[in-house]
Amino acid sequence: IGKTIVVVANLKPAKLRGVESQGMLLAASTGDTLKLVTVDGGISPGATVK
């Protein structure tokens, strides 16, 4: 879709709704609105979030 998002990877595998997950997407919510955390600018895939 053309957006760069923040993914927390290399987590201990866990089953969520019967599917193994090894990472999470970062999201924020206000009330009943949920949005993915996105990155502006030229950040390369695999960059460290500090």
mmCIF file of the N, C-alpha and C atoms, coordinates in Angstrom:
data_MODEL
# 
_entry.id   MODEL 
# 
loop_
_atom_site.group_PDB 
_atom_site.id 
_atom_site.type_symbol 
_atom_site.label_atom_id 
_atom_site.label_alt_id 
_atom_site.label_comp_id 
_atom_site.label_asym_id 
_atom_site.label_entity_id 
_atom_site.label_seq_id 
_atom_site.pdbx_PDB_ins_code 
_atom_site.Cartn_x 
_atom_site.Cartn_y 
_atom_site.Cartn_z 
_atom_site.occupancy 
_atom_site.B_iso_or_equiv 
_atom_site.pdbx_formal_charge 
_atom_site.auth_seq_id 
_atom_site.auth_comp_id 
_atom_site.auth_asym_id 
_atom_site.auth_atom_id 
_atom_site.pdbx_PDB_model_num 
ATOM 1   N N  . ILE A 1 1  ? 0.834   -1.190  0.000  1.00 0.00 ? 1  ILE A N  1 
ATOM 2   C CA . ILE A 1 1  ? 0.000   0.000   0.000  1.00 0.00 ? 1  ILE A CA 1 
ATOM 3   C C  . ILE A 1 1  ? 0.874   1.247   0.000  1.00 0.00 ? 1  ILE A C  1 
ATOM 4   N N  . GLY A 1 2  ? 2.185   1.096   0.099  1.00 0.00 ? 2  GLY A N  1 
ATOM 5   C CA . GLY A 1 2  ? 3.072   2.243   0.021  1.00 0.00 ? 2  GLY A CA 1 
ATOM 6   C C  . GLY A 1 2  ? 3.353   2.933   1.336  1.00 0.00 ? 2  GLY A C  1 
ATOM 7   N N  . LYS A 1 3  ? 3.165   2.244   2.456  1.00 0.00 ? 3  LYS A N  1 
ATOM 8   C CA . LYS A 1 3  ? 3.460   2.832   3.763  1.00 0.00 ? 3  LYS A CA 1 
ATOM 9   C C  . LYS A 1 3  ? 4.541   2.013   4.449  1.00 0.00 ? 3  LYS A C  1 
ATOM 10  N N  . THR A 1 4  ? 5.379   2.683   5.220  1.00 0.00 ? 4  THR A N  1 
ATOM 11  C CA . THR A 1 4  ? 6.365   2.002   6.049  1.00 0.00 ? 4  THR A CA 1 
ATOM 12  C C  . THR A 1 4  ? 5.816   1.983   7.464  1.00 0.00 ? 4  THR A C  1 
ATOM 13  N N  . ILE A 1 5  ? 5.722   0.781   8.048  1.00 0.00 ? 5  ILE A N  1 
ATOM 14  C CA . ILE A 1 5  ? 5.158   0.647   9.395  1.00 0.00 ? 5  ILE A CA 1 
ATOM 15  C C  . ILE A 1 5  ? 6.219   0.111   10.347 1.00 0.00 ? 5  ILE A C  1 
ATOM 16  N N  . VAL A 1 6  ? 5.933   0.162   11.637 1.00 0.00 ? 6  VAL A N  1 
ATOM 17  C CA . VAL A 1 6  ? 6.846   -0.334  12.667 1.00 0.00 ? 6  VAL A CA 1 
ATOM 18  C C  . VAL A 1 6  ? 6.396   -1.738  13.072 1.00 0.00 ? 6  VAL A C  1 
ATOM 19  N N  . VAL A 1 7  ? 7.330   -2.695  12.989 1.00 0.00 ? 7  VAL A N  1 
ATOM 20  C CA . VAL A 1 7  ? 7.058   -4.078  13.368 1.00 0.00 ? 7  VAL A CA 1 
ATOM 21  C C  . VAL A 1 7  ? 8.028   -4.461  14.476 1.00 0.00 ? 7  VAL A C  1 
ATOM 22  N N  . VAL A 1 8  ? 7.503   -5.026  15.558 1.00 0.00 ? 8  VAL A N  1 
ATOM 23  C CA . VAL A 1 8  ? 8.338   -5.577  16.626 1.00 0.00 ? 8  VAL A CA 1 
ATOM 24  C C  . VAL A 1 8  ? 8.546   -7.045  16.259 1.00 0.00 ? 8  VAL A C  1 
ATOM 25  N N  . ALA A 1 9  ? 9.797   -7.415  15.958 1.00 0.00 ? 9  ALA A N  1 
ATOM 26  C CA . ALA A 1 9  ? 10.097  -8.758  15.461 1.00 0.00 ? 9  ALA A CA 1 
ATOM 27  C C  . ALA A 1 9  ? 10.970  -9.526  16.447 1.00 0.00 ? 9  ALA A C  1 
ATOM 28  N N  . ASN A 1 10 ? 11.226  -10.775 16.124 1.00 0.00 ? 10 ASN A N  1 
ATOM 29  C CA . ASN A 1 10 ? 12.068  -11.671 16.926 1.00 0.00 ? 10 ASN A CA 1 
ATOM 30  C C  . ASN A 1 10 ? 11.506  -11.891 18.325 1.00 0.00 ? 10 ASN A C  1 
ATOM 31  N N  . LEU A 1 11 ? 10.182  -11.890 18.437 1.00 0.00 ? 11 LEU A N  1 
ATOM 32  C CA . LEU A 1 11 ? 9.545   -12.178 19.717 1.00 0.00 ? 11 LEU A CA 1 
ATOM 33  C C  . LEU A 1 11 ? 9.438   -13.685 19.904 1.00 0.00 ? 11 LEU A C  1 
ATOM 34  N N  . LYS A 1 12 ? 9.270   -14.115 21.139 1.00 0.00 ? 12 LYS A N  1 
ATOM 35  C CA . LYS A 1 12 ? 9.018   -15.520 21.412 1.00 0.00 ? 12 LYS A CA 1 
ATOM 36  C C  . LYS A 1 12 ? 7.722   -15.902 20.699 1.00 0.00 ? 12 LYS A C  1 
ATOM 37  N N  . PRO A 1 13 ? 7.736   -16.974 19.909 1.00 0.00 ? 13 PRO A N  1 
ATOM 38  C CA . PRO A 1 13 ? 6.518   -17.363 19.195 1.00 0.00 ? 13 PRO A CA 1 
ATOM 39  C C  . PRO A 1 13 ? 5.351   -17.596 20.155 1.00 0.00 ? 13 PRO A C  1 
ATOM 40  N N  . ALA A 1 14 ? 4.168   -17.153 19.744 1.00 0.00 ? 14 ALA A N  1 
ATOM 41  C CA . ALA A 1 14 ? 2.949   -17.336 20.533 1.00 0.00 ? 14 ALA A CA 1 
ATOM 42  C C  . ALA A 1 14 ? 1.805   -17.621 19.575 1.00 0.00 ? 14 ALA A C  1 
ATOM 43  N N  . LYS A 1 15 ? 0.852   -18.437 20.016 1.00 0.00 ? 15 LYS A N  1 
ATOM 44  C CA . LYS A 1 15 ? -0.329  -18.719 19.188 1.00 0.00 ? 15 LYS A CA 1 
ATOM 45  C C  . LYS A 1 15 ? -1.397  -17.683 19.478 1.00 0.00 ? 15 LYS A C  1 
ATOM 46  N N  . LEU A 1 16 ? -1.856  -17.007 18.426 1.00 0.00 ? 16 LEU A N  1 
ATOM 47  C CA . LEU A 1 16 ? -2.939  -16.038 18.519 1.00 0.00 ? 16 LEU A CA 1 
ATOM 48  C C  . LEU A 1 16 ? -4.042  -16.494 17.584 1.00 0.00 ? 16 LEU A C  1 
ATOM 49  N N  . ARG A 1 17 ? -5.183  -16.829 18.147 1.00 0.00 ? 17 ARG A N  1 
ATOM 50  C CA . ARG A 1 17 ? -6.318  -17.335 17.348 1.00 0.00 ? 17 ARG A CA 1 
ATOM 51  C C  . ARG A 1 17 ? -5.913  -18.537 16.499 1.00 0.00 ? 17 ARG A C  1 
ATOM 52  N N  . GLY A 1 18 ? -5.048  -19.380 17.065 1.00 0.00 ? 18 GLY A N  1 
ATOM 53  C CA . GLY A 1 18 ? -4.643  -20.601 16.385 1.00 0.00 ? 18 GLY A CA 1 
ATOM 54  C C  . GLY A 1 18 ? -3.529  -20.445 15.368 1.00 0.00 ? 18 GLY A C  1 
ATOM 55  N N  . VAL A 1 19 ? -2.980  -19.242 15.216 1.00 0.00 ? 19 VAL A N  1 
ATOM 56  C CA . VAL A 1 19 ? -1.905  -18.992 14.248 1.00 0.00 ? 19 VAL A CA 1 
ATOM 57  C C  . VAL A 1 19 ? -0.657  -18.554 15.001 1.00 0.00 ? 19 VAL A C  1 
ATOM 58  N N  . GLU A 1 20 ? 0.507   -19.150 14.658 1.00 0.00 ? 20 GLU A N  1 
ATOM 59  C CA . GLU A 1 20 ? 1.750   -18.762 15.329 1.00 0.00 ? 20 GLU A CA 1 
ATOM 60  C C  . GLU A 1 20 ? 2.174   -17.362 14.910 1.00 0.00 ? 20 GLU A C  1 
ATOM 61  N N  . SER A 1 21 ? 2.496   -16.532 15.890 1.00 0.00 ? 21 SER A N  1 
ATOM 62  C CA . SER A 1 21 ? 2.958   -15.167 15.653 1.00 0.00 ? 21 SER A CA 1 
ATOM 63  C C  . SER A 1 21 ? 4.362   -15.018 16.213 1.00 0.00 ? 21 SER A C  1 
ATOM 64  N N  . GLN A 1 22 ? 5.248   -14.362 15.452 1.00 0.00 ? 22 GLN A N  1 
ATOM 65  C CA . GLN A 1 22 ? 6.607   -14.095 15.911 1.00 0.00 ? 22 GLN A CA 1 
ATOM 66  C C  . GLN A 1 22 ? 6.910   -12.608 15.916 1.00 0.00 ? 22 GLN A C  1 
ATOM 67  N N  . GLY A 1 23 ? 5.891   -11.778 15.737 1.00 0.00 ? 23 GLY A N  1 
ATOM 68  C CA . GLY A 1 23 ? 6.089   -10.331 15.719 1.00 0.00 ? 23 GLY A CA 1 
ATOM 69  C C  . GLY A 1 23 ? 4.767   -9.612  15.884 1.00 0.00 ? 23 GLY A C  1 
ATOM 70  N N  . MET A 1 24 ? 4.844   -8.300  16.071 1.00 0.00 ? 24 MET A N  1 
ATOM 71  C CA . MET A 1 24 ? 3.643   -7.484  16.242 1.00 0.00 ? 24 MET A CA 1 
ATOM 72  C C  . MET A 1 24 ? 3.784   -6.193  15.449 1.00 0.00 ? 24 MET A C  1 
ATOM 73  N N  . LEU A 1 25 ? 2.676   -5.707  14.925 1.00 0.00 ? 25 LEU A N  1 
ATOM 74  C CA . LEU A 1 25 ? 2.622   -4.386  14.308 1.00 0.00 ? 25 LEU A CA 1 
ATOM 75  C C  . LEU A 1 25 ? 2.353   -3.389  15.417 1.00 0.00 ? 25 LEU A C  1 
ATOM 76  N N  . LEU A 1 26 ? 2.994   -2.220  15.379 1.00 0.00 ? 26 LEU A N  1 
ATOM 77  C CA . LEU A 1 26 ? 2.725   -1.181  16.367 1.00 0.00 ? 26 LEU A CA 1 
ATOM 78  C C  . LEU A 1 26 ? 1.530   -0.365  15.912 1.00 0.00 ? 26 LEU A C  1 
ATOM 79  N N  . ALA A 1 27 ? 0.581   -0.151  16.832 1.00 0.00 ? 27 ALA A N  1 
ATOM 80  C CA . ALA A 1 27 ? -0.621  0.628   16.528 1.00 0.00 ? 27 ALA A CA 1 
ATOM 81  C C  . ALA A 1 27 ? -0.954  1.497   17.730 1.00 0.00 ? 27 ALA A C  1 
ATOM 82  N N  . ALA A 1 28 ? -1.744  2.534   17.490 1.00 0.00 ? 28 ALA A N  1 
ATOM 83  C CA . ALA A 1 28 ? -2.199  3.430   18.556 1.00 0.00 ? 28 ALA A CA 1 
ATOM 84  C C  . ALA A 1 28 ? -3.704  3.613   18.404 1.00 0.00 ? 28 ALA A C  1 
ATOM 85  N N  . SER A 1 29 ? -4.381  3.854   19.535 1.00 0.00 ? 29 SER A N  1 
ATOM 86  C CA . SER A 1 29 ? -5.828  4.037   19.464 1.00 0.00 ? 29 SER A CA 1 
ATOM 87  C C  . SER A 1 29 ? -6.268  5.223   20.300 1.00 0.00 ? 29 SER A C  1 
ATOM 88  N N  . THR A 1 30 ? -7.355  5.828   19.854 1.00 0.00 ? 30 THR A N  1 
ATOM 89  C CA . THR A 1 30 ? -8.058  6.857   20.613 1.00 0.00 ? 30 THR A CA 1 
ATOM 90  C C  . THR A 1 30 ? -9.537  6.542   20.466 1.00 0.00 ? 30 THR A C  1 
ATOM 91  N N  . GLY A 1 31 ? -10.176 6.263   21.582 1.00 0.00 ? 31 GLY A N  1 
ATOM 92  C CA . GLY A 1 31 ? -11.589 5.894   21.504 1.00 0.00 ? 31 GLY A CA 1 
ATOM 93  C C  . GLY A 1 31 ? -11.760 4.634   20.681 1.00 0.00 ? 31 GLY A C  1 
ATOM 94  N N  . ASP A 1 32 ? -12.572 4.701   19.642 1.00 0.00 ? 32 ASP A N  1 
ATOM 95  C CA . ASP A 1 32 ? -12.809 3.530   18.801 1.00 0.00 ? 32 ASP A CA 1 
ATOM 96  C C  . ASP A 1 32 ? -12.018 3.569   17.496 1.00 0.00 ? 32 ASP A C  1 
ATOM 97  N N  . THR A 1 33 ? -11.012 4.460   17.397 1.00 0.00 ? 33 THR A N  1 
ATOM 98  C CA . THR A 1 33 ? -10.170 4.567   16.204 1.00 0.00 ? 33 THR A CA 1 
ATOM 99  C C  . THR A 1 33 ? -8.821  3.906   16.466 1.00 0.00 ? 33 THR A C  1 
ATOM 100 N N  . LEU A 1 34 ? -8.403  3.024   15.557 1.00 0.00 ? 34 LEU A N  1 
ATOM 101 C CA . LEU A 1 34 ? -7.119  2.335   15.658 1.00 0.00 ? 34 LEU A CA 1 
ATOM 102 C C  . LEU A 1 34 ? -6.319  2.643   14.398 1.00 0.00 ? 34 LEU A C  1 
ATOM 103 N N  . LYS A 1 35 ? -5.059  3.076   14.573 1.00 0.00 ? 35 LYS A N  1 
ATOM 104 C CA . LYS A 1 35 ? -4.194  3.422   13.432 1.00 0.00 ? 35 LYS A CA 1 
ATOM 105 C C  . LYS A 1 35 ? -2.839  2.741   13.596 1.00 0.00 ? 35 LYS A C  1 
ATOM 106 N N  . LEU A 1 36 ? -2.279  2.258   12.481 1.00 0.00 ? 36 LEU A N  1 
ATOM 107 C CA . LEU A 1 36 ? -0.926  1.723   12.497 1.00 0.00 ? 36 LEU A CA 1 
ATOM 108 C C  . LEU A 1 36 ? 0.064   2.867   12.659 1.00 0.00 ? 36 LEU A C  1 
ATOM 109 N N  . VAL A 1 37 ? 1.148   2.611   13.394 1.00 0.00 ? 37 VAL A N  1 
ATOM 110 C CA . VAL A 1 37 ? 2.225   3.589   13.526 1.00 0.00 ? 37 VAL A CA 1 
ATOM 111 C C  . VAL A 1 37 ? 3.027   3.528   12.228 1.00 0.00 ? 37 VAL A C  1 
ATOM 112 N N  . THR A 1 38 ? 3.168   4.669   11.545 1.00 0.00 ? 38 THR A N  1 
ATOM 113 C CA . THR A 1 38 ? 3.896   4.727   10.280 1.00 0.00 ? 38 THR A CA 1 
ATOM 114 C C  . THR A 1 38 ? 5.159   5.567   10.445 1.00 0.00 ? 38 THR A C  1 
ATOM 115 N N  . VAL A 1 39 ? 6.035   5.486   9.449  1.00 0.00 ? 39 VAL A N  1 
ATOM 116 C CA . VAL A 1 39 ? 7.317   6.179   9.481  1.00 0.00 ? 39 VAL A CA 1 
ATOM 117 C C  . VAL A 1 39 ? 7.377   7.149   8.308  1.00 0.00 ? 39 VAL A C  1 
ATOM 118 N N  . ASP A 1 40 ? 7.780   8.384   8.569  1.00 0.00 ? 40 ASP A N  1 
ATOM 119 C CA . ASP A 1 40 ? 7.997   9.367   7.506  1.00 0.00 ? 40 ASP A CA 1 
ATOM 120 C C  . ASP A 1 40 ? 9.465   9.345   7.096  1.00 0.00 ? 40 ASP A C  1 
ATOM 121 N N  . GLY A 1 41 ? 9.738   9.630   5.860  1.00 0.00 ? 41 GLY A N  1 
ATOM 122 C CA . GLY A 1 41 ? 11.118  9.778   5.411  1.00 0.00 ? 41 GLY A CA 1 
ATOM 123 C C  . GLY A 1 41 ? 11.737  8.483   4.932  1.00 0.00 ? 41 GLY A C  1 
ATOM 124 N N  . GLY A 1 42 ? 13.027  8.551   4.653  1.00 0.00 ? 42 GLY A N  1 
ATOM 125 C CA . GLY A 1 42 ? 13.754  7.436   4.056  1.00 0.00 ? 42 GLY A CA 1 
ATOM 126 C C  . GLY A 1 42 ? 14.378  6.505   5.069  1.00 0.00 ? 42 GLY A C  1 
ATOM 127 N N  . ILE A 1 43 ? 13.586  5.802   5.815  1.00 0.00 ? 43 ILE A N  1 
ATOM 128 C CA . ILE A 1 43 ? 14.099  4.821   6.773  1.00 0.00 ? 43 ILE A CA 1 
ATOM 129 C C  . ILE A 1 43 ? 14.191  3.470   6.068  1.00 0.00 ? 43 ILE A C  1 
ATOM 130 N N  . SER A 1 44 ? 15.336  2.820   6.168  1.00 0.00 ? 44 SER A N  1 
ATOM 131 C CA . SER A 1 44 ? 15.536  1.528   5.519  1.00 0.00 ? 44 SER A CA 1 
ATOM 132 C C  . SER A 1 44 ? 14.870  0.412   6.305  1.00 0.00 ? 44 SER A C  1 
ATOM 133 N N  . PRO A 1 45 ? 14.355  -0.611  5.618  1.00 0.00 ? 45 PRO A N  1 
ATOM 134 C CA . PRO A 1 45 ? 13.822  -1.776  6.322  1.00 0.00 ? 45 PRO A CA 1 
ATOM 135 C C  . PRO A 1 45 ? 14.880  -2.358  7.249  1.00 0.00 ? 45 PRO A C  1 
ATOM 136 N N  . GLY A 1 46 ? 14.483  -2.718  8.447  1.00 0.00 ? 46 GLY A N  1 
ATOM 137 C CA . GLY A 1 46 ? 15.400  -3.284  9.425  1.00 0.00 ? 46 GLY A CA 1 
ATOM 138 C C  . GLY A 1 46 ? 16.047  -2.262  10.338 1.00 0.00 ? 46 GLY A C  1 
ATOM 139 N N  . ALA A 1 47 ? 15.745  -0.970  10.150 1.00 0.00 ? 47 ALA A N  1 
ATOM 140 C CA . ALA A 1 47 ? 16.313  0.071   11.015 1.00 0.00 ? 47 ALA A CA 1 
ATOM 141 C C  . ALA A 1 47 ? 15.839  -0.137  12.449 1.00 0.00 ? 47 ALA A C  1 
ATOM 142 N N  . THR A 1 48 ? 16.676  0.224   13.414 1.00 0.00 ? 48 THR A N  1 
ATOM 143 C CA . THR A 1 48 ? 16.357  0.069   14.830 1.00 0.00 ? 48 THR A CA 1 
ATOM 144 C C  . THR A 1 48 ? 15.510  1.229   15.317 1.00 0.00 ? 48 THR A C  1 
ATOM 145 N N  . VAL A 1 49 ? 14.450  0.910   16.057 1.00 0.00 ? 49 VAL A N  1 
ATOM 146 C CA . VAL A 1 49 ? 13.610  1.938   16.680 1.00 0.00 ? 49 VAL A CA 1 
ATOM 147 C C  . VAL A 1 49 ? 14.195  2.232   18.045 1.00 0.00 ? 49 VAL A C  1 
ATOM 148 N N  . LYS A 1 50 ? 14.433  3.508   18.339 1.00 0.00 ? 50 LYS A N  1 
ATOM 149 C CA . LYS A 1 50 ? 15.030  3.883   19.634 1.00 0.00 ? 50 LYS A CA 1 
ATOM 150 C C  . LYS A 1 50 ? 14.103  4.787   20.389 1.00 0.00 ? 50 LYS A C  1 
# 
